Amino acid sequence: MPISVSCPSCAKEYLVKDEARGVRFACKACGAIAQVSETAAIDPAAQPELRRPARGREYASDRVHGPALALQVVTSISLVLCIVAVIVIPVVLMLGAGRQKPEVVVQLFAQLIWCVVISIACCVILWGASKMKRLESYRWAITAAAVSTVPCLTPCFVLNIGFGIWALVVLNELDVKAAFSQRESGTVGEQPSAE
């Protein structure tokens, strides 16, 4: 990266390589001896443009499609399993009314409550994954990805954790964030300027 150095006599500006720190040189304008400081700052104006052009909504849509779809499929399976459990547990309680030990009844009620909690978490993940897939709400997408990484929260938690991490990685890409920002700010059809 180039370093900006000025002659102490005539104030002529020079751009020198980063490796020239501490080197002395003669000014071409006045002949005075100038030295590049050891701690000279890199001239931001002399740096090449580091920002690459944005890739657009199509790229972002392609990037989020895989993790969003994976979260939807695995979480749908988990939700179906939880709904079946929410139906079966009360049936077991009713069929065994009066014959089951109190510890078993308490355990079944705890499982029923846990299945309801899991069902709510599955609904959050499904909602956020659908928002992610359509690039509609970055907050919901991040929430869905984060909730899916909580261990033992869904019956298919091993898969959910992997897909949740995948979604978090994709959602943290600059182009993907920009696509969500465009959608949320209402500039969907416009291409970002290269500046």
Kinemage of the C-alpha trace (Angstrom):
@kinemage 1
@onewidth
@group {chain A} dominant
@subgroup {mainchain}
@vectorlist {calphas} color= white
{ca met a 1} P 0.000 0.000 0.000
{ca pro a 2} L 1.362 3.426 -0.879
{ca ile a 3} L 2.420 5.861 1.830
{ca ser a 4} L 2.025 9.615 1.396
{ca val a 5} L 5.234 11.584 2.155
{ca ser a 6} L 5.860 15.301 1.726
{ca cys a 7} L 9.175 17.115 1.289
{ca pro a 8} L 10.057 19.152 4.421
{ca ser a 9} L 11.363 22.054 2.254
{ca cys a 10} L 8.928 22.518 -0.607
{ca ala a 11} L 5.974 20.365 0.624
{ca lys a 12} L 5.853 18.350 -2.626
{ca glu a 13} L 3.816 15.190 -2.112
{ca tyr a 14} L 5.184 11.745 -2.972
{ca leu a 15} L 3.634 8.290 -2.841
{ca val a 16} L 6.128 5.614 -1.874
{ca lys a 17} L 5.842 1.894 -1.328
{ca asp a 18} L 5.156 0.540 2.142
{ca glu a 19} L 8.590 -1.101 2.138
{ca ala a 20} L 10.228 2.373 1.994
{ca arg a 21} L 9.563 3.124 5.664
{ca gly a 22} L 12.676 4.711 7.192
{ca val a 23} L 14.347 5.306 3.800
{ca arg a 24} L 15.825 8.729 2.932
{ca phe a 25} L 15.471 10.204 -0.567
{ca ala a 26} L 16.208 13.415 -2.435
{ca cys a 27} L 13.241 15.591 -3.430
{ca lys a 28} L 13.027 15.844 -7.226
{ca ala a 29} L 11.635 19.386 -7.032
{ca cys a 30} L 14.084 21.110 -4.659
{ca gly a 31} L 16.816 18.516 -3.969
{ca ala a 32} L 16.262 18.525 -0.183
{ca ile a 33} L 16.645 15.255 1.688
{ca ala a 34} L 13.381 13.775 2.915
{ca gln a 35} L 12.824 10.674 4.983
{ca val a 36} L 9.868 8.292 5.027
{ca ser a 37} L 8.687 7.965 8.599
{ca glu a 38} L 8.832 4.536 10.259
{ca thr a 39} L 5.259 5.041 11.438
{ca ala a 40} L 3.920 6.752 8.327
{ca ala a 41} L 0.229 6.161 7.782
{ca ile a 42} L -1.036 4.647 4.583
{ca asp a 43} L -2.707 7.253 2.385
{ca pro a 44} L -6.358 6.191 2.073
{ca ala a 45} L -6.774 8.214 -1.117
{ca ala a 46} L -3.917 6.303 -2.735
{ca gln a 47} L -5.368 2.897 -1.922
{ca pro a 48} L -7.042 1.036 -4.711
{ca glu a 49} L -10.789 0.710 -4.361
{ca leu a 50} L -11.285 -2.286 -2.076
{ca arg a 51} L -15.029 -2.479 -2.481
{ca arg a 52} L -16.105 -4.863 -5.176
{ca pro a 53} L -19.338 -4.306 -7.030
{ca ala a 54} L -22.431 -5.779 -5.403
{ca arg a 55} L -23.619 -9.047 -6.876
{ca gly a 56} L -27.324 -8.249 -6.588
{ca arg a 57} L -30.506 -9.927 -5.421
{ca glu a 58} L -30.219 -12.959 -7.685
{ca tyr a 59} L -26.905 -13.923 -6.125
{ca ala a 60} L -28.264 -13.405 -2.603
{ca ser a 61} L -31.411 -15.353 -3.429
{ca asp a 62} L -29.319 -18.252 -4.719
{ca arg a 63} L -27.124 -18.161 -1.606
{ca val a 64} L -30.007 -18.257 0.917
{ca his a 65} L -32.112 -20.768 -1.018
{ca gly a 66} L -30.187 -23.860 0.156
{ca pro a 67} L -30.087 -23.198 3.906
{ca ala a 68} L -33.637 -21.803 3.935
{ca leu a 69} L -35.038 -24.838 2.152
{ca ala a 70} L -33.053 -27.224 4.368
{ca leu a 71} L -34.366 -25.500 7.500
{ca gln a 72} L -37.915 -25.645 6.149
{ca val a 73} L -37.769 -29.368 5.352
{ca val a 74} L -36.093 -30.527 8.573
{ca thr a 75} L -38.182 -28.243 10.767
{ca ser a 76} L -41.392 -29.381 9.055
{ca ile a 77} L -40.505 -32.969 9.948
{ca ser a 78} L -39.823 -31.896 13.532
{ca leu a 79} L -43.114 -30.009 13.708
{ca val a 80} L -45.086 -33.010 12.441
{ca leu a 81} L -43.433 -35.211 15.086
{ca cys a 82} L -44.284 -32.682 17.799
{ca ile a 83} L -47.902 -32.380 16.672
{ca val a 84} L -48.238 -36.178 16.745
{ca ala a 85} L -46.786 -36.201 20.269
{ca val a 86} L -49.162 -33.424 21.373
{ca ile a 87} L -52.064 -35.593 20.165
{ca val a 88} L -50.766 -38.935 21.483
{ca ile a 89} L -49.743 -37.829 25.011
{ca pro a 90} L -53.254 -36.671 26.078
{ca val a 91} L -54.711 -39.884 24.604
{ca val a 92} L -52.262 -41.921 26.709
{ca leu a 93} L -53.204 -39.859 29.761
{ca met a 94} L -56.927 -40.409 29.177
{ca leu a 95} L -56.596 -44.127 28.485
{ca gly a 96} L -54.581 -44.693 31.619
{ca ala a 97} L -56.587 -42.369 33.865
{ca gly a 98} L -56.424 -43.631 37.430
{ca arg a 99} L -54.144 -46.575 36.645
{ca gln a 100} L -50.872 -44.699 36.076
{ca lys a 101} L -48.441 -43.792 38.784
{ca pro a 102} L -48.311 -40.072 39.659
{ca glu a 103} L -44.671 -39.866 38.478
{ca val a 104} L -45.679 -41.131 35.044
{ca val a 105} L -48.506 -38.593 34.816
{ca val a 106} L -46.134 -35.753 35.768
{ca gln a 107} L -43.604 -36.997 33.219
{ca leu a 108} L -46.249 -37.110 30.473
{ca phe a 109} L -47.420 -33.581 31.328
{ca ala a 110} L -43.799 -32.355 31.203
{ca gln a 111} L -43.369 -34.015 27.806
{ca leu a 112} L -46.594 -32.420 26.590
{ca ile a 113} L -45.429 -28.958 27.667
{ca trp a 114} L -42.021 -29.545 26.076
{ca cys a 115} L -43.680 -30.611 22.802
{ca val a 116} L -45.714 -27.386 22.796
{ca val a 117} L -42.517 -25.345 23.353
{ca ile a 118} L -40.776 -27.234 20.537
{ca ser a 119} L -43.773 -26.664 18.257
{ca ile a 120} L -43.556 -22.917 18.893
{ca ala a 121} L -39.798 -22.969 18.166
{ca cys a 122} L -40.467 -24.919 14.960
{ca cys a 123} L -43.026 -22.311 13.879
{ca val a 124} L -40.473 -19.533 14.511
{ca ile a 125} L -37.858 -21.384 12.452
{ca leu a 126} L -40.324 -22.050 9.610
{ca trp a 127} L -41.497 -18.430 9.551
{ca gly a 128} L -37.931 -17.089 9.557
{ca ala a 129} L -36.794 -19.575 6.912
{ca ser a 130} L -39.631 -18.503 4.622
{ca lys a 131} L -38.663 -14.843 5.174
{ca met a 132} L -35.026 -15.776 4.473
{ca lys a 133} L -35.918 -17.572 1.259
{ca arg a 134} L -37.773 -14.492 -0.043
{ca leu a 135} L -35.151 -12.022 1.306
{ca glu a 136} L -37.900 -10.252 3.231
{ca ser a 137} L -36.761 -9.851 6.837
{ca tyr a 138} L -33.150 -10.106 7.921
{ca arg a 139} L -34.127 -10.151 11.615
{ca trp a 140} L -36.499 -13.087 11.172
{ca ala a 141} L -33.921 -14.925 9.055
{ca ile a 142} L -31.201 -14.493 11.693
{ca thr a 143} L -33.659 -15.446 14.447
{ca ala a 144} L -34.637 -18.641 12.628
{ca ala a 145} L -31.010 -19.586 12.023
{ca ala a 146} L -30.055 -18.875 15.639
{ca val a 147} L -33.023 -20.757 17.124
{ca ser a 148} L -32.261 -23.766 14.943
{ca thr a 149} L -28.753 -23.993 16.418
{ca val a 150} L -30.063 -24.512 19.961
{ca pro a 151} L -29.223 -28.122 20.886
{ca cys a 152} L -32.084 -30.515 21.654
{ca leu a 153} L -34.751 -27.962 20.743
{ca thr a 154} L -36.223 -29.986 17.892
{ca pro a 155} L -36.456 -33.737 17.244
{ca cys a 156} L -34.113 -33.356 14.252
{ca phe a 157} L -31.734 -31.101 16.185
{ca val a 158} L -28.524 -32.572 14.740
{ca leu a 159} L -29.586 -31.556 11.237
{ca asn a 160} L -31.091 -28.276 12.422
{ca ile a 161} L -27.815 -27.242 14.077
{ca gly a 162} L -25.842 -27.842 10.881
{ca phe a 163} L -28.361 -26.071 8.676
{ca gly a 164} L -28.650 -23.223 11.181
{ca ile a 165} L -24.889 -22.667 11.136
{ca trp a 166} L -24.932 -22.789 7.335
{ca ala a 167} L -27.707 -20.181 7.309
{ca leu a 168} L -25.815 -17.923 9.747
{ca val a 169} L -22.689 -18.073 7.589
{ca val a 170} L -24.651 -17.201 4.440
{ca leu a 171} L -26.650 -14.452 6.175
{ca asn a 172} L -23.436 -12.745 7.291
{ca glu a 173} L -22.177 -12.264 3.728
{ca leu a 174} L -22.145 -8.606 2.702
{ca asp a 175} L -24.014 -9.190 -0.561
{ca val a 176} L -26.768 -11.093 1.225
{ca lys a 177} L -27.098 -8.394 3.888
{ca ala a 178} L -27.283 -5.772 1.145
{ca ala a 179} L -30.079 -7.666 -0.606
{ca phe a 180} L -32.113 -7.755 2.603
{ca ser a 181} L -31.428 -4.032 3.121
{ca gln a 182} L -32.619 -3.234 -0.396
{ca arg a 183} L -35.821 -5.148 0.189
{ca glu a 184} L -36.472 -3.539 3.572
{ca ser a 185} L -35.727 -0.017 2.309
{ca gly a 186} L -37.938 -0.451 -0.746
{ca thr a 187} L -35.191 -0.248 -3.391
{ca val a 188} L -35.722 -3.753 -4.738
{ca gly a 189} L -35.609 -2.966 -8.439
{ca glu a 190} L -32.673 -0.596 -8.283
{ca gln a 191} L -29.093 -1.718 -8.766
{ca pro a 192} L -26.628 -0.402 -6.178
{ca ser a 193} L -24.246 2.229 -7.525
{ca ala a 194} L -20.576 1.353 -7.865
{ca glu a 195} L -19.560 4.802 -6.510
